[in-house]
Amino acid sequence: MYWAKKILEWTSSPEEALEIAINLNDKYHIDGRDPNGYVGCMWSICGVHDQ
């Protein structure tokens, strides 16, 4: 999710970036409101699943 990483660069906090990314994902993507969409945003912005 390249676009989610860019949102993180353009916002002042990870919380704000995550909120925007989830809203955009829900609005424009087929997987919007699907758990996989939320995990993708969390993975890109918060590093979920990174070791």
PQR file with spaces between the fields and no chain letter, atoms N, CA, C, O and H, PARSE charges and radii, in Angstrom:
ATOM       1  N    MET     1       0.831   -1.184    0.000 -0.4000 1.5000
ATOM       2  CA   MET     1       0.000    0.000    0.000 -0.0000 2.0000
ATOM       3  C    MET     1       0.877    1.249    0.000  0.5500 1.7000
ATOM       4  O    MET     1       1.067    1.906    1.023 -0.5500 1.4000
ATOM       5  N    TYR     2       1.390    1.543   -1.158 -0.4000 1.5000
ATOM       6  CA   TYR     2       2.252    2.708   -1.320 -0.0000 2.0000
ATOM       7  C    TYR     2       1.536    3.986   -0.896  0.5500 1.7000
ATOM       8  O    TYR     2       2.116    4.846   -0.234 -0.5500 1.4000
ATOM       9  H    TYR     2       1.235    1.009   -1.989  0.4000 1.0000
ATOM      10  N    TRP     3       0.275    4.098   -1.284 -0.4000 1.5000
ATOM      11  CA   TRP     3      -0.468    5.319   -0.982 -0.0000 2.0000
ATOM      12  C    TRP     3      -0.633    5.531    0.519  0.5500 1.7000
ATOM      13  O    TRP     3      -0.631    6.673    0.980 -0.5500 1.4000
ATOM      14  H    TRP     3      -0.196    3.399   -1.823  0.4000 1.0000
ATOM      15  N    ALA     4      -0.774    4.462    1.284 -0.4000 1.5000
ATOM      16  CA   ALA     4      -0.912    4.598    2.739 -0.0000 2.0000
ATOM      17  C    ALA     4       0.388    5.100    3.356  0.5500 1.7000
ATOM      18  O    ALA     4       0.360    5.892    4.298 -0.5500 1.4000
ATOM      19  H    ALA     4      -0.775    3.535    0.910  0.4000 1.0000
ATOM      20  N    LYS     5       1.523    4.648    2.835 -0.4000 1.5000
ATOM      21  CA   LYS     5       2.808    5.143    3.336 -0.0000 2.0000
ATOM      22  C    LYS     5       2.989    6.624    3.013  0.5500 1.7000
ATOM      23  O    LYS     5       3.577    7.362    3.803 -0.5500 1.4000
ATOM      24  H    LYS     5       1.545    4.004    2.070  0.4000 1.0000
ATOM      25  N    LYS     6       2.492    7.060    1.869 -0.4000 1.5000
ATOM      26  CA   LYS     6       2.574    8.478    1.507 -0.0000 2.0000
ATOM      27  C    LYS     6       1.682    9.320    2.416  0.5500 1.7000
ATOM      28  O    LYS     6       2.065   10.425    2.800 -0.5500 1.4000
ATOM      29  H    LYS     6       2.014    6.460    1.227  0.4000 1.0000
ATOM      30  N    ILE     7       0.515    8.820    2.760 -0.4000 1.5000
ATOM      31  CA   ILE     7      -0.352    9.550    3.687 -0.0000 2.0000
ATOM      32  C    ILE     7       0.369    9.756    5.012  0.5500 1.7000
ATOM      33  O    ILE     7       0.256   10.821    5.619 -0.5500 1.4000
ATOM      34  H    ILE     7       0.204    7.922    2.448  0.4000 1.0000
ATOM      35  N    LEU     8       1.101    8.762    5.461 -0.4000 1.5000
ATOM      36  CA   LEU     8       1.873    8.886    6.699 -0.0000 2.0000
ATOM      37  C    LEU     8       2.897   10.009    6.583  0.5500 1.7000
ATOM      38  O    LEU     8       3.108   10.749    7.543 -0.5500 1.4000
ATOM      39  H    LEU     8       1.193    7.897    4.967  0.4000 1.0000
ATOM      40  N    GLU     9       3.537   10.147    5.424 -0.4000 1.5000
ATOM      41  CA   GLU     9       4.510   11.225    5.224 -0.0000 2.0000
ATOM      42  C    GLU     9       3.844   12.599    5.250  0.5500 1.7000
ATOM      43  O    GLU     9       4.449   13.569    5.706 -0.5500 1.4000
ATOM      44  H    GLU     9       3.366    9.545    4.644  0.4000 1.0000
ATOM      45  N    TRP    10       2.610   12.690    4.768 -0.4000 1.5000
ATOM      46  CA   TRP    10       1.945   13.981    4.606 -0.0000 2.0000
ATOM      47  C    TRP    10       1.177   14.445    5.834  0.5500 1.7000
ATOM      48  O    TRP    10       0.725   15.589    5.872 -0.5500 1.4000
ATOM      49  H    TRP    10       2.118   11.902    4.397  0.4000 1.0000
ATOM      50  N    THR    11       1.017   13.596    6.832 -0.4000 1.5000
ATOM      51  CA   THR    11       0.243   13.969    8.016 -0.0000 2.0000
ATOM      52  C    THR    11       1.162   14.175    9.212  0.5500 1.7000
ATOM      53  O    THR    11       2.339   13.816    9.186 -0.5500 1.4000
ATOM      54  H    THR    11       1.384   12.666    6.801  0.4000 1.0000
ATOM      55  N    SER    12       0.596   14.760   10.256 -0.4000 1.5000
ATOM      56  CA   SER    12       1.403   15.086   11.427 -0.0000 2.0000
ATOM      57  C    SER    12       1.517   13.947   12.430  0.5500 1.7000
ATOM      58  O    SER    12       2.380   13.984   13.307 -0.5500 1.4000
ATOM      59  H    SER    12      -0.360   15.052   10.277  0.4000 1.0000
ATOM      60  N    SER    13       0.654   12.925   12.314 -0.4000 1.5000
ATOM      61  CA   SER    13       0.723   11.815   13.263 -0.0000 2.0000
ATOM      62  C    SER    13       0.267   10.519   12.596  0.5500 1.7000
ATOM      63  O    SER    13      -0.495   10.548   11.630 -0.5500 1.4000
ATOM      64  H    SER    13      -0.047   12.895   11.602  0.4000 1.0000
ATOM      65  N    PRO    14       0.737    9.381   13.115 -0.5600 1.5000
ATOM      66  CA   PRO    14       0.274    8.095   12.583  0.2800 2.0000
ATOM      67  C    PRO    14      -1.229    7.885   12.776  0.5500 1.7000
ATOM      68  O    PRO    14      -1.878    7.255   11.942 -0.5500 1.4000
ATOM      69  N    GLU    15      -1.777    8.405   13.860 -0.4000 1.5000
ATOM      70  CA   GLU    15      -3.208    8.254   14.112 -0.0000 2.0000
ATOM      71  C    GLU    15      -4.031    8.942   13.029  0.5500 1.7000
ATOM      72  O    GLU    15      -5.014    8.391   12.535 -0.5500 1.4000
ATOM      73  H    GLU    15      -1.250    8.917   14.538  0.4000 1.0000
ATOM      74  N    GLU    16      -3.615   10.149   12.670 -0.4000 1.5000
ATOM      75  CA   GLU    16      -4.307   10.888   11.613 -0.0000 2.0000
ATOM      76  C    GLU    16      -4.164   10.169   10.271  0.5500 1.7000
ATOM      77  O    GLU    16      -5.127   10.067    9.511 -0.5500 1.4000
ATOM      78  H    GLU    16      -2.816   10.596   13.071  0.4000 1.0000
ATOM      79  N    ALA    17      -2.972    9.677    9.987 -0.4000 1.5000
ATOM      80  CA   ALA    17      -2.728    8.948    8.739 -0.0000 2.0000
ATOM      81  C    ALA    17      -3.592    7.698    8.661  0.5500 1.7000
ATOM      82  O    ALA    17      -4.158    7.397    7.610 -0.5500 1.4000
ATOM      83  H    ALA    17      -2.190    9.760   10.605  0.4000 1.0000
ATOM      84  N    LEU    18      -3.694    6.973    9.759 -0.4000 1.5000
ATOM      85  CA   LEU    18      -4.494    5.752    9.768 -0.0000 2.0000
ATOM      86  C    LEU    18      -5.970    6.061    9.545  0.5500 1.7000
ATOM      87  O    LEU    18      -6.648    5.350    8.803 -0.5500 1.4000
ATOM      88  H    LEU    18      -3.233    7.217   10.612  0.4000 1.0000
ATOM      89  N    GLU    19      -6.465    7.104   10.173 -0.4000 1.5000
ATOM      90  CA   GLU    19      -7.867    7.486    9.997 -0.0000 2.0000
ATOM      91  C    GLU    19      -8.159    7.835    8.534  0.5500 1.7000
ATOM      92  O    GLU    19      -9.169    7.401    7.980 -0.5500 1.4000
ATOM      93  H    GLU    19      -5.914    7.683   10.775  0.4000 1.0000
ATOM      94  N    ILE    20      -7.286    8.611    7.918 -0.4000 1.5000
ATOM      95  CA   ILE    20      -7.468    8.984    6.515 -0.0000 2.0000
ATOM      96  C    ILE    20      -7.371    7.762    5.618  0.5500 1.7000
ATOM      97  O    ILE    20      -8.184    7.595    4.708 -0.5500 1.4000
ATOM      98  H    ILE    20      -6.465    8.964    8.368  0.4000 1.0000
ATOM      99  N    ALA    21      -6.385    6.903    5.865 -0.4000 1.5000
ATOM     100  CA   ALA    21      -6.192    5.710    5.033 -0.0000 2.0000
ATOM     101  C    ALA    21      -7.400    4.779    5.103  0.5500 1.7000
ATOM     102  O    ALA    21      -7.834    4.252    4.079 -0.5500 1.4000
ATOM     103  H    ALA    21      -5.726    7.039    6.604  0.4000 1.0000
ATOM     104  N    ILE    22      -7.940    4.577    6.288 -0.4000 1.5000
ATOM     105  CA   ILE    22      -9.107    3.700    6.425 -0.0000 2.0000
ATOM     106  C    ILE    22     -10.315    4.306    5.715  0.5500 1.7000
ATOM     107  O    ILE    22     -11.067    3.593    5.051 -0.5500 1.4000
ATOM     108  H    ILE    22      -7.588    5.005    7.120  0.4000 1.0000
ATOM     109  N    ASN    23     -10.504    5.614    5.851 -0.4000 1.5000
ATOM     110  CA   ASN    23     -11.627    6.260    5.161 -0.0000 2.0000
ATOM     111  C    ASN    23     -11.497    6.134    3.648  0.5500 1.7000
ATOM     112  O    ASN    23     -12.477    5.829    2.968 -0.5500 1.4000
ATOM     113  H    ASN    23      -9.893    6.194    6.391  0.4000 1.0000
ATOM     114  N    LEU    24     -10.302    6.365    3.116 -0.4000 1.5000
ATOM     115  CA   LEU    24     -10.095    6.233    1.672 -0.0000 2.0000
ATOM     116  C    LEU    24     -10.249    4.784    1.224  0.5500 1.7000
ATOM     117  O    LEU    24     -10.831    4.517    0.172 -0.5500 1.4000
ATOM     118  H    LEU    24      -9.506    6.612    3.668  0.4000 1.0000
ATOM     119  N    ASN    25      -9.735    3.858    2.010 -0.4000 1.5000
ATOM     120  CA   ASN    25      -9.851    2.439    1.666 -0.0000 2.0000
ATOM     121  C    ASN    25     -11.317    2.008    1.634  0.5500 1.7000
ATOM     122  O    ASN    25     -11.734    1.273    0.740 -0.5500 1.4000
ATOM     123  H    ASN    25      -9.262    4.075    2.865  0.4000 1.0000
ATOM     124  N    ASP    26     -12.086    2.464    2.604 -0.4000 1.5000
ATOM     125  CA   ASP    26     -13.510    2.116    2.644 -0.0000 2.0000
ATOM     126  C    ASP    26     -14.272    2.731    1.470  0.5500 1.7000
ATOM     127  O    ASP    26     -15.213    2.131    0.952 -0.5500 1.4000
ATOM     128  H    ASP    26     -11.747    3.061    3.331  0.4000 1.0000
ATOM     129  N    LYS    27     -13.864    3.918    1.060 -0.4000 1.5000
ATOM     130  CA   LYS    27     -14.596    4.616    0.006 -0.0000 2.0000
ATOM     131  C    LYS    27     -14.256    4.108   -1.395  0.5500 1.7000
ATOM     132  O    LYS    27     -15.151    3.976   -2.230 -0.5500 1.4000
ATOM     133  H    LYS    27     -13.100    4.405    1.481  0.4000 1.0000
ATOM     134  N    TYR    28     -12.979    3.820   -1.670 -0.4000 1.5000
ATOM     135  CA   TYR    28     -12.554    3.569   -3.043 -0.0000 2.0000
ATOM     136  C    TYR    28     -12.147    2.135   -3.363  0.5500 1.7000
ATOM     137  O    TYR    28     -11.965    1.816   -4.538 -0.5500 1.4000
ATOM     138  H    TYR    28     -12.252    3.927   -0.992  0.4000 1.0000
ATOM     139  N    HIS    29     -12.000    1.276   -2.394 -0.4000 1.5000
ATOM     140  CA   HIS    29     -11.482   -0.063   -2.677 -0.0000 2.0000
ATOM     141  C    HIS    29     -12.544   -1.138   -2.510  0.5500 1.7000
ATOM     142  O    HIS    29     -13.472   -1.001   -1.712 -0.5500 1.4000
ATOM     143  H    HIS    29     -12.149    1.536   -1.440  0.4000 1.0000
ATOM     144  N    ILE    30     -12.393   -2.183   -3.260 -0.4000 1.5000
ATOM     145  CA   ILE    30     -13.318   -3.308   -3.196 -0.0000 2.0000
ATOM     146  C    ILE    30     -13.293   -3.948   -1.810  0.5500 1.7000
ATOM     147  O    ILE    30     -14.321   -4.417   -1.323 -0.5500 1.4000
ATOM     148  H    ILE    30     -11.639   -2.294   -3.908  0.4000 1.0000
ATOM     149  N    ASP    31     -12.124   -3.967   -1.179 -0.4000 1.5000
ATOM     150  CA   ASP    31     -12.017   -4.601    0.134 -0.0000 2.0000
ATOM     151  C    ASP    31     -12.363   -3.639    1.270  0.5500 1.7000
ATOM     152  O    ASP    31     -12.094   -3.938    2.433 -0.5500 1.4000
ATOM     153  H    ASP    31     -11.289   -3.586   -1.575  0.4000 1.0000
ATOM     154  N    GLY    32     -12.949   -2.500    0.951 -0.4000 1.5000
ATOM     155  CA   GLY    32     -13.348   -1.564    1.988 -0.0000 2.0000
ATOM     156  C    GLY    32     -14.271   -2.224    3.002  0.5500 1.7000
ATOM     157  O    GLY    32     -15.177   -2.968    2.627 -0.5500 1.4000
ATOM     158  H    GLY    32     -13.167   -2.256    0.006  0.4000 1.0000
ATOM     159  N    ARG    33     -14.052   -1.962    4.255 -0.4000 1.5000
ATOM     160  CA   ARG    33     -14.791   -2.510    5.392 -0.0000 2.0000
ATOM     161  C    ARG    33     -14.573   -4.004    5.586  0.5500 1.7000
ATOM     162  O    ARG    33     -15.238   -4.631    6.410 -0.5500 1.4000
ATOM     163  H    ARG    33     -13.316   -1.357    4.560  0.4000 1.0000
ATOM     164  N    ASP    34     -13.658   -4.562    4.841 -0.4000 1.5000
ATOM     165  CA   ASP    34     -13.267   -5.958    5.026 -0.0000 2.0000
ATOM     166  C    ASP    34     -12.069   -5.966    5.975  0.5500 1.7000
ATOM     167  O    ASP    34     -11.236   -5.062    5.902 -0.5500 1.4000
ATOM     168  H    ASP    34     -13.117   -4.053    4.172  0.4000 1.0000
ATOM     169  N    PRO    35     -11.955   -6.943    6.849 -0.5600 1.5000
ATOM     170  CA   PRO    35     -10.811   -6.977    7.766  0.2800 2.0000
ATOM     171  C    PRO    35      -9.462   -6.878    7.056  0.5500 1.7000
ATOM     172  O    PRO    35      -8.518   -6.308    7.603 -0.5500 1.4000
ATOM     173  N    ASN    36      -9.361   -7.424    5.852 -0.4000 1.5000
ATOM     174  CA   ASN    36      -8.091   -7.344    5.133 -0.0000 2.0000
ATOM     175  C    ASN    36      -7.721   -5.908    4.782  0.5500 1.7000
ATOM     176  O    ASN    36      -6.539   -5.563    4.755 -0.5500 1.4000
ATOM     177  H    ASN    36     -10.128   -7.887    5.408  0.4000 1.0000
ATOM     178  N    GLY    37      -8.707   -5.080    4.516 -0.4000 1.5000
ATOM     179  CA   GLY    37      -8.442   -3.676    4.230 -0.0000 2.0000
ATOM     180  C    GLY    37      -7.879   -2.951    5.438  0.5500 1.7000
ATOM     181  O    GLY    37      -6.954   -2.149    5.315 -0.5500 1.4000
ATOM     182  H    GLY    37      -9.667   -5.360    4.537  0.4000 1.0000
ATOM     183  N    TYR    38      -8.441   -3.234    6.605 -0.4000 1.5000
ATOM     184  CA   TYR    38      -7.942   -2.616    7.833 -0.0000 2.0000
ATOM     185  C    TYR    38      -6.523   -3.086    8.146  0.5500 1.7000
ATOM     186  O    TYR    38      -5.674   -2.286    8.541 -0.5500 1.4000
ATOM     187  H    TYR    38      -9.193   -3.885    6.705  0.4000 1.0000
ATOM     188  N    VAL    39      -6.270   -4.366    7.972 -0.4000 1.5000
ATOM     189  CA   VAL    39      -4.936   -4.908    8.245 -0.0000 2.0000
ATOM     190  C    VAL    39      -3.920   -4.310    7.277  0.5500 1.7000
ATOM     191  O    VAL    39      -2.792   -4.015    7.673 -0.5500 1.4000
ATOM     192  H    VAL    39      -6.960   -5.015    7.651  0.4000 1.0000
ATOM     193  N    GLY    40      -4.303   -4.129    6.018 -0.4000 1.5000
ATOM     194  CA   GLY    40      -3.393   -3.520    5.052 -0.0000 2.0000
ATOM     195  C    GLY    40      -2.997   -2.113    5.454  0.5500 1.7000
ATOM     196  O    GLY    40      -1.829   -1.738    5.342 -0.5500 1.4000
ATOM     197  H    GLY    40      -5.220   -4.369    5.697  0.4000 1.0000
ATOM     198  N    CYS    41      -3.956   -1.335    5.919 -0.4000 1.5000
ATOM     199  CA   CYS    41      -3.652    0.024    6.386 -0.0000 2.0000
ATOM     200  C    CYS    41      -2.765   -0.015    7.621  0.5500 1.7000
ATOM     201  O    CYS    41      -1.797    0.739    7.722 -0.5500 1.4000
ATOM     202  H    CYS    41      -4.904   -1.640    6.010  0.4000 1.0000
ATOM     203  N    MET    42      -3.097   -0.893    8.558 -0.4000 1.5000
ATOM     204  CA   MET    42      -2.290   -1.001    9.778 -0.0000 2.0000
ATOM     205  C    MET    42      -0.870   -1.461    9.457  0.5500 1.7000
ATOM     206  O    MET    42       0.090   -0.981   10.058 -0.5500 1.4000
ATOM     207  H    MET    42      -3.883   -1.505    8.477  0.4000 1.0000
ATOM     208  N    TRP    43      -0.738   -2.376    8.524 -0.4000 1.5000
ATOM     209  CA   TRP    43       0.571   -2.893    8.142 -0.0000 2.0000
ATOM     210  C    TRP    43       1.424   -1.772    7.551  0.5500 1.7000
ATOM     211  O    TRP    43       2.603   -1.645    7.881 -0.5500 1.4000
ATOM     212  H    TRP    43      -1.519   -2.766    8.036  0.4000 1.0000
ATOM     213  N    SER    44       0.826   -0.960    6.678 -0.4000 1.5000
ATOM     214  CA   SER    44       1.567    0.097    6.005 -0.0000 2.0000
ATOM     215  C    SER    44       1.952    1.235    6.941  0.5500 1.7000
ATOM     216  O    SER    44       3.051    1.780    6.840 -0.5500 1.4000
ATOM     217  H    SER    44      -0.132   -1.063    6.409  0.4000 1.0000
ATOM     218  N    ILE    45       1.058    1.594    7.845 -0.4000 1.5000
ATOM     219  CA   ILE    45       1.279    2.772    8.674 -0.0000 2.0000
ATOM     220  C    ILE    45       1.875    2.425   10.029  0.5500 1.7000
ATOM     221  O    ILE    45       2.776    3.117   10.502 -0.5500 1.4000
ATOM     222  H    ILE    45       0.165    1.152    7.927  0.4000 1.0000
ATOM     223  N    CYS    46       1.390    1.373   10.655 -0.4000 1.5000
ATOM     224  CA   CYS    46       1.789    1.053   12.031 -0.0000 2.0000
ATOM     225  C    CYS    46       2.832   -0.050   12.122  0.5500 1.7000
ATOM     226  O    CYS    46       3.409   -0.270   13.187 -0.5500 1.4000
ATOM     227  H    CYS    46       0.657    0.811   10.272  0.4000 1.0000
ATOM     228  N    GLY    47       3.082   -0.744   11.020 -0.4000 1.5000
ATOM     229  CA   GLY    47       4.069   -1.818   11.051 -0.0000 2.0000
ATOM     230  C    GLY    47       3.552   -3.117   11.627  0.5500 1.7000
ATOM     231  O    GLY    47       4.340   -3.956   12.064 -0.5500 1.4000
ATOM     232  H    GLY    47       2.614   -0.566   10.154  0.4000 1.0000
ATOM     233  N    VAL    48       2.231   -3.301   11.635 -0.4000 1.5000
ATOM     234  CA   VAL    48       1.667   -4.559   12.115 -0.0000 2.0000
ATOM     235  C    VAL    48       2.243   -5.696   11.275  0.5500 1.7000
ATOM     236  O    VAL    48       2.326   -5.566   10.053 -0.5500 1.4000
ATOM     237  H    VAL    48       1.591   -2.620   11.280  0.4000 1.0000
ATOM     238  N    HIS    49       2.632   -6.770   11.876 -0.4000 1.5000
ATOM     239  CA   HIS    49       3.203   -7.969   11.250 -0.0000 2.0000
ATOM     240  C    HIS    49       4.671   -7.810   10.858  0.5500 1.7000
ATOM     241  O    HIS    49       5.281   -8.780   10.409 -0.5500 1.4000
ATOM     242  H    HIS    49       2.565   -6.875   12.869  0.4000 1.0000
ATOM     243  N    ASP    50       5.258   -6.628   11.010 -0.4000 1.5000
ATOM     244  CA   ASP    50       6.686   -6.477   10.723 -0.0000 2.0000
ATOM     245  C    ASP    50       7.480   -6.950   11.926  0.5500 1.7000
ATOM     246  O    ASP    50       7.087   -6.742   13.074 -0.5500 1.4000
ATOM     247  H    ASP    50       4.763   -5.839   11.374  0.4000 1.0000
ATOM     248  N    GLN    51       8.591   -7.584   11.643 -0.4000 1.5000
ATOM     249  CA   GLN    51       9.422   -8.059   12.753 -0.0000 2.0000
ATOM     250  C    GLN    51      10.779   -7.417   12.737  0.5500 1.7000
ATOM     251  O    GLN    51      11.607   -7.703   13.601 -0.5500 1.4000
ATOM     252  H    GLN    51       8.910   -7.753   10.710  0.4000 1.0000
